[in-house]
Amino acid sequence: MVVVAVAGHEMWIPLLLLPWLWLTFVPGPHVAHAIKLTGLRVPKYAILGQSVRLECPYEMEGDELYSVRWYKDGNEFYRFVPRDKPEMQVFPQRGVSVNVHNSSNNHVTLETVKLSTSGKYLCEVSAEAPDFQTVSQHGEMVVVVLPDEDPIITGGKARYQINDYVRVNCTSGRARPAAQLAWYINSELVDPALLRRYPTIVSFPDQLETSILGLEFRVKQKHFRRGDMKLKCLATIHNVYWKSNEESVENDKPQKAPILESRKSGLSSSSSSSSSSVTRADRVHAGNGATGVHQDLDRILLLLCALFSLVLVTSHHR
């Protein structure tokens, strides 16, 4: 027998009961179980109209699963409880459309996302009784609207000369959020000082935004590579949209006076000089010829006069 004092009173307890009392009233070592989430995956950006998969992988570490719940902005929209029939339940929530056939205990699929699908998503995993240990993680998702077409370059010319001014604009159509624009000359990002920024144009009632970015600079010889200059505009929206447009312009060199024409002019001048010299020589030659003819006529006249005189003298003597 052992004497034990309990609440100020002495009690006689048989020795055979001590092991049983020890196991009953003295707590033993506690086996710790901890649910572990191994990597919540909520896309940071989703494209309007597409489907999105939210993943919540976990490890039970010896515990039994009680439930997996998903919340959007604090409101439950999906629940998975293995003991329930059916295991999955969906609760109405603005902007959320769950594809039950493509969802399970560790992932849920949202189909045809809308702008209102954007929000804070939380996954909560709970263990069975008696502890009902619960762990959770959350992530933000934003639904984006992509432009209907690639960026457009306006205001450019097909050819530029050195010292000409280039004034062009790049426009990326209606999107949400507005596309970020950047200019490149021959694949090199331009100096910000050459950019001309314009306010974003917001359309109603859809609140979509149009971006415009201008580029102005004076053309230099360094801008042309093998006679060409390439102007490229790049439009991006986070990591889900990446489109560009590029135009190639030529170096319009100023026209020089043709050398062949100068030579022709020189030859024409020489020809004119030669022609003039020939003409003068012809005139001299012609003048000399005329003088010879006059001399011959004079000789003939003298002979005729002499004959006439001779005839007169002969007739007189007869």
KAGIMO-V472421 format. One record per pair of residues at least 12 apart in sequence whose ideal C-beta (glycine too) atoms are under 10 Angstrom apart, sorted by the first residue. I is the first residue (numbers start at 0). J is the second residue. If there is no record, write none. Layout:
I,J
I,J
This chain:
0,12
0,13
0,14
1,13
1,14
1,16
1,17
3,17
3,20
30,61
31,60
31,61
31,132
32,59
32,60
32,61
32,62
32,63
32,126
32,130
32,132
33,58
33,59
33,60
33,61
33,62
33,126
33,130
33,132
33,134
34,57
34,58
34,59
34,60
34,61
34,62
34,64
34,65
34,124
34,125
34,126
34,130
34,132
34,133
34,134
34,135
35,56
35,57
35,58
35,59
35,60
35,124
35,134
36,55
36,56
36,57
36,58
36,122
36,123
36,124
36,134
36,135
36,136
37,54
37,55
37,56
37,57
37,58
37,105
38,54
38,55
38,56
38,57
38,136
39,53
39,54
39,55
39,56
39,57
39,120
39,121
39,122
39,135
39,136
39,137
39,138
40,52
40,53
40,54
40,55
40,56
40,106
40,122
40,136
40,138
41,53
41,54
41,55
41,69
41,119
41,120
41,121
41,122
41,136
41,137
41,138
41,139
41,140
42,54
42,109
42,112
42,120
42,138
42,139
42,140
42,141
42,142
42,239
43,138
43,139
43,140
43,141
43,237
43,238
43,239
44,117
44,139
44,140
44,141
44,142
44,143
44,176
44,236
44,237
44,238
44,239
44,240
45,109
45,112
45,113
45,116
45,117
45,140
45,141
45,142
45,143
45,239
46,112
46,142
46,143
46,144
46,145
46,236
46,239
46,240
47,111
47,112
47,113
47,114
47,116
47,142
47,143
47,144
47,145
47,174
47,175
48,110
48,111
48,112
48,113
48,142
48,144
48,145
49,109
49,110
49,111
49,112
49,142
49,239
50,96
50,98
50,101
50,108
50,109
50,110
50,111
50,112
51,98
51,107
51,108
51,109
51,110
51,111
51,112
51,116
51,120
51,140
51,142
52,98
52,101
52,102
52,106
52,107
52,108
52,109
53,69
53,71
53,77
53,97
53,102
53,105
53,106
53,107
53,108
53,109
53,120
53,122
53,138
53,140
54,105
54,106
54,107
54,108
54,122
55,67
55,68
55,69
55,79
55,104
55,105
55,106
55,107
55,120
55,121
55,122
55,123
55,124
55,135
55,136
55,138
56,104
56,105
56,106
56,122
56,124
57,104
57,105
57,122
57,124
57,134
57,136
58,124
59,124
59,126
59,127
59,132
60,126
60,132
61,126
62,124
62,125
62,126
62,127
62,130
62,131
62,132
63,81
63,82
63,126
63,127
63,128
64,79
64,80
64,81
64,82
64,104
64,124
64,125
64,126
64,127
65,80
65,81
65,82
65,124
65,125
65,126
65,127
65,128
65,130
65,131
65,132
65,133
66,78
66,79
66,80
66,81
66,82
66,83
66,86
66,88
66,104
66,123
66,124
66,125
66,126
66,127
66,131
66,133
67,79
67,80
67,81
67,86
67,87
67,103
67,104
67,105
67,106
67,107
67,122
67,123
67,124
67,125
68,80
68,88
68,90
68,121
68,122
68,123
68,124
68,125
68,133
68,135
69,89
69,90
69,92
69,95
69,97
69,102
69,106
69,107
69,109
69,120
69,121
69,122
69,123
70,90
70,92
70,118
70,119
70,120
70,121
70,122
70,123
70,135
70,137
71,90
71,92
71,93
71,94
71,95
71,109
71,115
71,116
71,117
71,118
71,119
71,120
71,121
71,140
72,92
72,93
72,94
72,95
72,117
72,118
72,119
72,120
72,121
73,118
73,119
73,121
74,90
74,91
74,92
74,93
74,95
74,118
74,121
75,88
75,89
75,90
75,92
75,121
75,123
76,88
76,89
76,90
76,91
76,92
76,93
76,94
76,95
76,96
76,97
76,107
76,109
76,120
77,89
77,90
77,92
77,95
77,97
77,99
77,102
77,107
77,108
77,109
77,122
78,90
78,123
79,102
79,103
79,104
79,105
79,106
79,107
79,124
80,104
80,125
81,104
81,127
82,127
85,99
86,103
86,104
87,99
87,100
87,102
87,103
87,104
87,107
89,102
89,107
92,115
92,116
92,118
93,113
93,115
93,116
93,118
94,109
94,112
94,113
94,114
94,115
94,116
94,117
94,118
94,142
95,107
95,109
95,110
95,112
95,113
95,115
95,116
95,118
95,120
96,108
96,109
96,110
96,111
96,112
96,113
96,116
97,109
97,110
98,110
98,111
104,124
105,122
105,124
106,122
107,120
107,122
109,140
109,142
112,140
112,142
112,143
113,142
114,141
114,142
114,143
114,144
114,175
114,205
114,206
115,142
116,140
116,141
116,142
117,139
117,140
117,141
117,142
117,143
118,139
118,140
118,141
118,142
119,137
119,138
119,139
119,140
120,136
120,137
120,138
120,139
120,140
121,135
121,136
121,137
121,138
122,134
122,135
122,136
122,137
122,138
123,135
123,136
123,137
124,136
141,175
141,176
141,237
141,239
142,175
143,174
143,175
143,176
143,178
143,236
143,237
143,239
143,240
144,173
144,174
144,175
144,176
144,205
144,206
144,207
144,208
144,236
144,240
145,172
145,173
145,174
145,175
145,178
145,234
145,236
145,239
145,240
145,242
146,170
146,171
146,172
146,173
146,174
146,175
146,177
146,178
146,207
146,208
146,209
146,210
146,234
146,236
146,240
146,242
147,172
147,173
147,174
148,170
148,171
148,172
148,173
148,242
148,244
149,171
149,172
149,232
149,234
149,242
149,243
149,244
150,169
150,170
150,171
150,172
150,178
150,180
150,210
150,211
150,212
150,231
150,232
150,233
150,234
150,235
150,242
150,243
150,244
151,168
151,169
151,170
151,171
151,172
151,211
151,232
151,234
151,244
152,167
152,168
152,169
152,170
152,182
152,214
152,230
152,231
152,232
152,244
152,245
152,246
153,167
153,168
153,169
153,170
153,211
153,213
154,166
154,167
154,168
154,169
154,213
154,214
154,215
155,167
155,168
155,214
155,230
155,246
155,248
156,246
156,248
156,249
156,251
157,246
157,247
157,248
157,249
157,251
158,228
158,248
158,249
158,250
158,251
158,252
159,217
159,218
159,222
159,223
159,228
159,248
159,249
159,250
159,251
160,218
160,250
160,251
160,252
160,253
161,217
161,218
161,219
161,220
161,222
161,223
161,250
161,251
161,252
161,253
162,217
162,218
162,219
162,220
163,216
163,217
163,218
163,251
164,215
164,216
164,217
164,218
165,184
165,193
165,214
165,215
165,216
165,217
165,218
165,222
165,228
165,230
165,248
166,195
166,213
166,214
166,215
166,216
167,182
167,195
167,212
167,213
167,214
167,215
167,216
167,230
167,232
167,246
167,248
168,180
168,195
168,197
168,211
168,212
168,213
168,214
168,215
168,232
169,181
169,182
169,210
169,211
169,212
169,213
169,214
169,230
169,231
169,232
169,233
169,234
169,243
169,244
170,197
170,200
170,209
170,210
170,211
170,212
170,213
170,232
170,234
170,244
171,208
171,209
171,210
171,211
171,212
171,232
171,233
171,234
171,235
171,236
171,240
171,242
171,244
172,202
172,207
172,208
172,209
172,210
172,234
173,200
173,201
173,202
173,205
173,206
173,207
173,208
173,209
173,210
174,207
174,208
174,209
174,210
174,234
174,236
174,240
175,201
175,202
175,205
175,206
175,207
175,208
175,236
176,199
176,207
176,208
176,210
176,236
176,237
177,199
177,200
177,201
177,207
177,208
177,209
177,210
177,211
177,234
177,236
178,199
178,208
178,209
178,210
178,212
178,233
178,234
178,235
178,236
178,237
178,240
178,241
178,242
179,210
179,212
179,233
179,234
179,235
179,236
179,237
179,240
180,194
180,196
180,197
180,210
180,211
180,212
180,213
180,214
180,232
180,233
180,234
180,235
181,194
181,212
181,231
181,232
181,233
181,234
181,235
181,243
182,194
182,195
182,212
182,213
182,214
182,216
182,230
182,231
182,232
182,233
183,214
183,229
183,230
183,231
183,232
183,233
183,243
183,245
184,214
184,216
184,221
184,222
184,228
184,229
184,230
184,231
185,221
185,222
185,223
185,224
185,227
185,228
185,229
185,230
185,231
185,247
186,224
186,229
186,231
186,245
187,229
187,231
188,231
188,233
189,214
189,216
189,230
189,231
190,216
192,215
192,216
193,213
193,214
193,215
193,216
193,217
194,212
194,213
194,214
194,215
194,216
195,211
195,212
195,213
195,214
195,215
196,210
196,211
196,212
196,213
197,209
197,210
197,211
197,212
197,213
198,210
198,211
199,211
210,234
210,236
212,232
212,234
214,230
214,232
218,248
218,250
218,251
220,250
222,248
222,250
223,248
223,249
223,250
223,252
224,250
225,250
226,248
226,249
226,250
226,251
226,252
227,247
227,248
227,249
227,250
228,246
228,247
228,248
228,249
228,250
229,245
229,246
229,247
229,248
230,244
230,245
230,246
230,247
230,248
231,243
231,244
231,245
231,246
231,247
232,244
232,245
232,246
233,245
